[in-house]
């Protein structure tokens, strides 16, 4: 059986700032706005953007696991492609990028999840990664009739779930698994993933329990920066990385950024104000923040209120707004903070991804943030 060393996954290249795309499997992506040109989400456009990013050397393409929308005029994220199938389809049309699936651990049995992940790893030639989420949208769980656990217990469950999956990925022959939640006999799964020893795992652990889980179980922590200045950001990222180091592990830090790039700073700020303050779906964002604040414990309520603007602009992401030069300067600050990778969202993924490739990527290379891409 062909094995591919984990180090060959593009997530482990030497670029100071790795880049990816998030949420293009969802209607409106990460933008909670009624603005004209917002991402409609269909397969032809998805394929076009995925191939475009892949050829430009983006390290990651990551879908969001969403099963229903948030109401309001946009019913934000109400149309979504399921993430395992999405990842398989995107893996088949790309050659370089790491393709993620995002899995709610309480909604997928480890035996099924392990098999689906191994299948995508083979389709991609060893370019797969799994984003593990524990769930914070209770209405989605009610659709499945799934057990809704207390916040910290969700991470205990996820630890057992992931241990089971990793054992399926690596153990030859049949085995029994008995834990607090799973009691499985004669477990068998072939083929194993191509990546050796196993595919990497990401988790967005923001609460205390989530941070511990990400530090001890994940390879990448997907972080919401609570402080947007350099010193505050440094402190947050250093804390998370030191937690992992204390556990004998090296966990990379990724963040979500939303991008508005124009020829002048004024044009960028004017467009941001237009799609947030003039066209924002405030009903949907209020619904989202109420659920997010009550169920995730990632951000305290007073911080959530401050983040309302950023949730409309890009689901709470870090703003990269301005000219190409200003955006690259800001990326330099994120590197100084200790951020290893950025998952990007735009209002219009197709047009603005091309703009990123044409106008921003060359400047990142000139600044030494990334090596020139080898054309596929």
N, C-alpha and C positions, 0 to 999 in steps of 0.2 A: 504493500500500500504506500502511495506517495505521501510523504509528510513534508509540510512547509514550516520552517522555523518561525516562531512568533515574531522575531525581529524583522522579518521580511514584510510584515503588515505595515502599510504606509503610516499608521499611527505611531510607529517607532522610528521614523526617519529623523534626520538631524536638524530639520528646520526649527528655528527659534520660536516661530509662531505657526502652528498648524491651523488649517482652516477647513471648515465644513459647512454644510447647509442643513438647516433644521426645519421641520414641519411643512415641507412642501407636499406631504401626503394629505393635508387638511385644507378644507375650504377656508380662505382668508389667511392661510399660513399662520403667522403669529400677530397679524395686524387686526385689531378689533375696531374696524372702521368701515363706514359705508362709502369710502372714497372710490371714485371711478378708477378702474384698472386694478383693483384688488384681485389677488390670486383666486381664480375660480376653481382650480384643481381638476385636471382631467389627465388621462394617461398620455396622450400625445405631447402635451406641454411638459409633463413630468419627465418623460423620456428625453425630450430635447434638453432640458436643464441638466439632468443627470449626466448625459453624455458630454455636454459642454463643460461642466465642472470637472468631470473625470479627465478629459483631455487637457485641462488646464492644471492638473495636478492637485486638486483639492483632496485632502486626506480622508474626509469623512462625509457621508450622506446619511442623515439620521431622521427617521420618521417619528411622529408622536402618536402614542396609543390613545385614541379617543373614540368613544362609542356613541356620544350624543353631543348636541350643541348646548350653548349657554343662554338661549333665548335672545330677546331683543330683536331689532329689525334685521340684523345679519344672521341671527341664530349661529353665532360664531362657532366654527369647527363642527358644524352639524353633518357635513359630508366628508368622509375620510376613507382612505384605503387602509385595509387591515395590514398590520406592519410586517408580519412574516411573509405574506404573499407579495407585498410591495417590495420587500428586500430581495426576494427571489427574482422578481421581474427586473429590478434595477441591476442586480448582480449579473444578469444574463446579457445586459446591453453595455456594461462598463468593463474596463480592463485594469484600472489602477486603484481607484478610491476604495476605502474600507466601507462596506455597506452594513449598516446597523439594522437590527430589528429592536423594537421596544415592546417589552412584555410585562403586563400586570401579573405578578406572580400568583395572586390568589385565583386568577381566572384561567390559568393554563397549567395542566398537570405536568410535573417535571419530566415524565417519560415522553409526553408529546412534545414539550418544549425542546428537550435535548435532541430529539429526532429532527425537528424542524430546523434547528440551528445547524446540525451536521449537514443536512441537505443543502442549505444555503451556502455553507462553507465550501462544499464541493462545487456548486454552481459557480461560485465566485473565484475558485482556485485558491482558497485560503485567505479571503479578504473580508471575513465576517466578524462582527462584534455584537454583543448583546447589551442593550440598555435595560436594566432591571428597575422596575418601579413597583412600589408597594400599594399605590392607590390612595387618592384623596377626594375623589368625586363619588360620593355615596350613591347618587342616583344611577350611576353606571353599574354599580355592584347589584343594585336592586333589579336591574334588567336581567341579570344572570341568576338571581336568587342566591347570590354568594354570601358567605358569612362575612359580616363587617366587624373587624377586630378593633380593639383599642389601639391607639396610635403606636405605642412602643412594641406591642405584641406583633404588629405587622412586620417589624424588622426581625423579630425572633423567628417568625414564620419564614421570612425571606432568606434568612441564614440557612435554615434547614432545607428550603427549596433549592437554593443555589448549591449547597453541598451535595444534594442528591443529583442535580443536573451534572455537576462536575465529575461525580463518580461514574455516571453513565457515559460521559465523554471519554473517560480514561481507563475504565476497568474492563479487562477482557473476560469473556465468559459470563455466565449467569451469576447473579448475586441477589441476596435478600436485603431489603432496606427497611429498617424499623426506627421510627422517630416519634416525636410528639404528635405530628400531624399526618405522617405518611407511613403506611405499613404495606409494603409491596413485596411480592414473592417472585422469584425466578426472573428478575429483571434482565433484559437483554436488549442491546441496541447496536446495530451495525448498518452502515459503516460509521466509524468514528470520524470526528472532524479532521480536516487536513492539517490545520494548525497544530503545532506541537509546542508545549504540552496540551494547550486548549485555547479556544477563542478568548479574547479579552472581554472584560465586563465593565460597564459604566453604571453609575448610580448617582442620582441627584439627592444627596443626603444633606438637608439643611437643618433639621432639628438636632437636638443633642443625640438622640437615638440614631437618627439618620447619619450623622457625622461619624459615629462609631462604626456603623455598618459599612459606610463607604471606605473608611480607613482600614478596616480589617477584612473586607470581603471583595471590594472592587479594585479595578486597575486604574480607573479614571473617576474623579469626582466632578459632577456637573454642578457648578456653583452659581448662585445668585449673589453678586457682590453687594453686600449691605452698605459698604462705604465706597464712594466713588472717587475719593482722593487717593493719592499714591500710598501714603502712610497707612491709612485705614485698610486699603485693599491688601497691602503687603502683610499686615498683621493677620487678616482673615485667612489669606492663602497659606501663610507660614504656619498658622495654627493647624490647619487641616493637613498639611504635608508632614508636620511634626507628629501629629497623631498617628499617621501611617508609619512613619519612621520608628516611632516607639513600639509599634506592633511588628517591626522587622520587615516593613513593606515599602515600596515606592509607588505612590499613587499620584498620577498627573491631575492637574486642575484645568478643566475646560469651563468656558462661560458661553452664554448666549449673547450675541450682539445684534442690534437692529441697525440697519445702515440707510442713511439718506445722503447720497452724494450728488452734488451739483457743481456747476462751474464756479459759483461764488458761495460764500458762507451764507449770505442773505437769502439766496435762492433756496438753499437747503433748509434753513430755519423757517422760511415762509411755507415751504411745502410740508414740513413737519407740523407746523401749527395748523395748516389746512386740514390734513387728514386726521389729526388728533382732536383739536379743539373745535373745528367746524364740522367735521364729518364723523367724529368718534361715536361708536355705539356705546353710550354710557350705561344703558340698561344691561347689556350683555356683560360689560366689564364689572358692573356692580354685582351681578350674579356670580361671576367668576371669583371676585375677591371675597365675597361672603363665604363661598365654599372653600376657597383656598385658605383663608384665615382660620376657619373653624376646624378644618380637617388635616392640614399639612403641618402646622406648627413650624413652617420654614421661616416665616417673617412675623414679627409682632404686629399688632393691629396698627400702631402709630406709623410703622414703617410702610405697611400696606397702603395707607392713605397717601403717603408721600410718593409711592410707586404707581399710583393710579394713572398718571400721565404715561409712565413707561410701559404699563400693561396695555394701554390702548396702542401705543406706538410700536410695541414689539414684545408683548407678554412678559414684561418685567426685565427685559434684557438691558445690556449696557449700551448707551447711545454712541454710535459713530456717525456724526452728523457734520457735514462741511464739504470742503473741497477734497480732492484726492490727496493732496499734500497734508491737509489737516488730519485726515483720517489716518494716514500712515504715521504721523507724529503721535496720535493718540494710541495707536497700536504699540508704538515704542514704550509708552507709559505702562501698558498692560504687560508687556514683556518684563519691565522693571518690577512690576507688582509680583510677578511669578506665575502669570497665566501661561499655560502651555498650548492651549488651543481655543479657537473661537468657532462656534456654530452660528452661522449667519442667517438672518431672515431679512426680507425686503417686502415692500408693498407688492411689487410686480417682479416675481422671481426671474422671469425670462429676460426682460429688458435690463434689469439692474444687475443680474449675474454677469451678463455680457459686459456691462459697463465696468464692473469690478475687475474682470479679467483684462479688459483693454486698458483701463486707466489706473487702477490701484495696484494690481499684482506686479507690474513692472517697477513701481516705486518701492514696493516691499522688497523686491530683489535688490534694487539699488541701495536700500538702507541696510542690507545684510540681514533682514528678518527671515528671508527665505532664499533658497538656492534656485537658480533658473530651472524651470521645468524641462524635463526631457520630453519632447513631443512624441506622442504615441502614434 
